[in-house]
Amino acid sequence: MTDNFFVRAIRPLRRLAAGPVDGTGRGRAWSAGLAAATVATTALTGWLSVQLYEQHEDGQRRQDILAAARQSALNFTSIDYRHYDRDSRNVLKSATGDFKEQFAAQTEELTKLVAQNKSVSEGQVLEAGITRSDERSARVLVVADSKVTNASVPSGESRTYRLQLDLKLVDGRWLTSGVEFVG
């Protein structure tokens, strides 16, 4: 089908280029053919440029989403009772909406609980993948490990978390609007 298209597109240009048998209109035919080819090439170049730009923008958006989700998961899985005020601020800085409100409302209680248990969790993001996204929102699945030590497990234990993070684009930044433990 593609070969047919090109054959049909080139055939009129060949006729124009050939001109009359006696050669009197040959210059005009060449000019018209050259102009048509230039217009077609320019249009094709413009279309390809737009496609390339959109592909680049989509790739950059995906990278930004994954970076924000990874950082949010790392903030969420890394806490230290000695610095919990800083750690909770990090979570809140990358949060928005109901998730931010709920986390902020529980911060005082969590601060006491973390201090009482002398909890320390060192998170590490292993994998992250976008399950859906558009220009303003995304859902990302994250697998993270952490080594958790506390009063009841002073030697520490490893934990693996599977998190589903919902993100929203707010003022040019991807922020976490929801966190759910899955699997």
Contacts in CASP RR format, 6 or more apart in sequence:
PFRMAT RR
TARGET T0000
AUTHOR 0000-0000-0000
METHOD contacts of the structure
MODEL  1
MTDNFFVRAIRPLRRLAAGPVDGTGRGRAWSAGLAAATVATTALTGWLSV
QLYEQHEDGQRRQDILAAARQSALNFTSIDYRHYDRDSRNVLKSATGDFK
EQFAAQTEELTKLVAQNKSVSEGQVLEAGITRSDERSARVLVVADSKVTN
ASVPSGESRTYRLQLDLKLVDGRWLTSGVEFVG
13 33 0 8 1.000
13 36 0 8 1.000
13 37 0 8 1.000
16 29 0 8 1.000
16 30 0 8 1.000
16 32 0 8 1.000
16 33 0 8 1.000
16 36 0 8 1.000
17 29 0 8 1.000
17 30 0 8 1.000
17 33 0 8 1.000
18 26 0 8 1.000
18 29 0 8 1.000
19 25 0 8 1.000
19 26 0 8 1.000
19 29 0 8 1.000
20 26 0 8 1.000
61 133 0 8 1.000
61 135 0 8 1.000
62 130 0 8 1.000
62 133 0 8 1.000
64 174 0 8 1.000
65 130 0 8 1.000
65 133 0 8 1.000
65 138 0 8 1.000
65 140 0 8 1.000
65 167 0 8 1.000
65 174 0 8 1.000
66 128 0 8 1.000
66 129 0 8 1.000
66 130 0 8 1.000
66 140 0 8 1.000
67 174 0 8 1.000
68 94 0 8 1.000
68 167 0 8 1.000
68 173 0 8 1.000
68 174 0 8 1.000
68 175 0 8 1.000
68 176 0 8 1.000
69 128 0 8 1.000
69 129 0 8 1.000
69 138 0 8 1.000
69 140 0 8 1.000
69 142 0 8 1.000
69 165 0 8 1.000
69 167 0 8 1.000
69 174 0 8 1.000
69 176 0 8 1.000
70 125 0 8 1.000
70 128 0 8 1.000
70 142 0 8 1.000
71 94 0 8 1.000
72 91 0 8 1.000
72 94 0 8 1.000
72 95 0 8 1.000
72 165 0 8 1.000
72 167 0 8 1.000
72 176 0 8 1.000
72 179 0 8 1.000
73 125 0 8 1.000
73 128 0 8 1.000
73 142 0 8 1.000
73 144 0 8 1.000
73 161 0 8 1.000
73 163 0 8 1.000
73 165 0 8 1.000
74 123 0 8 1.000
74 124 0 8 1.000
74 125 0 8 1.000
74 144 0 8 1.000
75 87 0 8 1.000
75 90 0 8 1.000
75 91 0 8 1.000
75 94 0 8 1.000
76 91 0 8 1.000
76 163 0 8 1.000
76 179 0 8 1.000
77 121 0 8 1.000
77 123 0 8 1.000
77 124 0 8 1.000
77 144 0 8 1.000
77 146 0 8 1.000
77 161 0 8 1.000
78 87 0 8 1.000
78 121 0 8 1.000
78 122 0 8 1.000
78 123 0 8 1.000
78 146 0 8 1.000
79 87 0 8 1.000
79 88 0 8 1.000
79 114 0 8 1.000
79 119 0 8 1.000
79 120 0 8 1.000
79 121 0 8 1.000
80 87 0 8 1.000
80 119 0 8 1.000
80 120 0 8 1.000
80 121 0 8 1.000
81 114 0 8 1.000
81 115 0 8 1.000
81 117 0 8 1.000
81 118 0 8 1.000
81 119 0 8 1.000
81 120 0 8 1.000
82 120 0 8 1.000
84 110 0 8 1.000
84 111 0 8 1.000
84 114 0 8 1.000
84 115 0 8 1.000
85 111 0 8 1.000
88 103 0 8 1.000
88 107 0 8 1.000
88 110 0 8 1.000
88 111 0 8 1.000
91 103 0 8 1.000
92 100 0 8 1.000
92 103 0 8 1.000
92 104 0 8 1.000
92 107 0 8 1.000
94 175 0 8 1.000
94 176 0 8 1.000
95 103 0 8 1.000
95 175 0 8 1.000
95 176 0 8 1.000
95 177 0 8 1.000
95 178 0 8 1.000
96 168 0 8 1.000
96 170 0 8 1.000
96 175 0 8 1.000
96 176 0 8 1.000
96 177 0 8 1.000
97 168 0 8 1.000
97 177 0 8 1.000
98 177 0 8 1.000
98 178 0 8 1.000
99 166 0 8 1.000
99 176 0 8 1.000
99 177 0 8 1.000
99 178 0 8 1.000
99 179 0 8 1.000
100 175 0 8 1.000
100 177 0 8 1.000
113 119 0 8 1.000
116 151 0 8 1.000
117 150 0 8 1.000
117 151 0 8 1.000
117 152 0 8 1.000
118 149 0 8 1.000
118 150 0 8 1.000
118 151 0 8 1.000
119 148 0 8 1.000
119 149 0 8 1.000
119 150 0 8 1.000
120 148 0 8 1.000
120 149 0 8 1.000
120 150 0 8 1.000
121 146 0 8 1.000
121 147 0 8 1.000
121 148 0 8 1.000
121 149 0 8 1.000
121 159 0 8 1.000
122 146 0 8 1.000
122 147 0 8 1.000
123 144 0 8 1.000
123 145 0 8 1.000
123 146 0 8 1.000
123 147 0 8 1.000
124 144 0 8 1.000
124 145 0 8 1.000
124 146 0 8 1.000
125 142 0 8 1.000
125 143 0 8 1.000
125 144 0 8 1.000
126 143 0 8 1.000
126 144 0 8 1.000
126 145 0 8 1.000
127 142 0 8 1.000
127 143 0 8 1.000
128 140 0 8 1.000
128 141 0 8 1.000
128 142 0 8 1.000
128 143 0 8 1.000
129 140 0 8 1.000
129 141 0 8 1.000
129 142 0 8 1.000
130 138 0 8 1.000
130 139 0 8 1.000
130 140 0 8 1.000
131 139 0 8 1.000
131 140 0 8 1.000
131 141 0 8 1.000
131 164 0 8 1.000
132 138 0 8 1.000
132 139 0 8 1.000
133 139 0 8 1.000
135 169 0 8 1.000
136 168 0 8 1.000
136 169 0 8 1.000
137 166 0 8 1.000
137 167 0 8 1.000
137 168 0 8 1.000
137 169 0 8 1.000
137 177 0 8 1.000
138 166 0 8 1.000
138 167 0 8 1.000
138 174 0 8 1.000
139 164 0 8 1.000
139 165 0 8 1.000
139 166 0 8 1.000
139 167 0 8 1.000
140 164 0 8 1.000
140 165 0 8 1.000
140 167 0 8 1.000
141 162 0 8 1.000
141 163 0 8 1.000
141 164 0 8 1.000
141 165 0 8 1.000
141 182 0 8 1.000
142 161 0 8 1.000
142 162 0 8 1.000
142 163 0 8 1.000
142 164 0 8 1.000
142 165 0 8 1.000
143 160 0 8 1.000
143 161 0 8 1.000
143 162 0 8 1.000
143 163 0 8 1.000
144 160 0 8 1.000
144 161 0 8 1.000
144 163 0 8 1.000
145 158 0 8 1.000
145 159 0 8 1.000
145 160 0 8 1.000
145 161 0 8 1.000
146 158 0 8 1.000
146 159 0 8 1.000
146 161 0 8 1.000
147 156 0 8 1.000
147 157 0 8 1.000
147 158 0 8 1.000
147 159 0 8 1.000
148 156 0 8 1.000
148 157 0 8 1.000
148 158 0 8 1.000
148 159 0 8 1.000
149 155 0 8 1.000
149 156 0 8 1.000
149 157 0 8 1.000
150 156 0 8 1.000
161 181 0 8 1.000
162 181 0 8 1.000
162 182 0 8 1.000
162 183 0 8 1.000
163 179 0 8 1.000
163 180 0 8 1.000
163 181 0 8 1.000
163 182 0 8 1.000
164 179 0 8 1.000
164 180 0 8 1.000
164 181 0 8 1.000
164 182 0 8 1.000
165 176 0 8 1.000
165 178 0 8 1.000
165 179 0 8 1.000
166 176 0 8 1.000
166 177 0 8 1.000
166 178 0 8 1.000
166 179 0 8 1.000
167 174 0 8 1.000
167 175 0 8 1.000
167 176 0 8 1.000
167 177 0 8 1.000
168 174 0 8 1.000
168 175 0 8 1.000
168 177 0 8 1.000
169 175 0 8 1.000
END
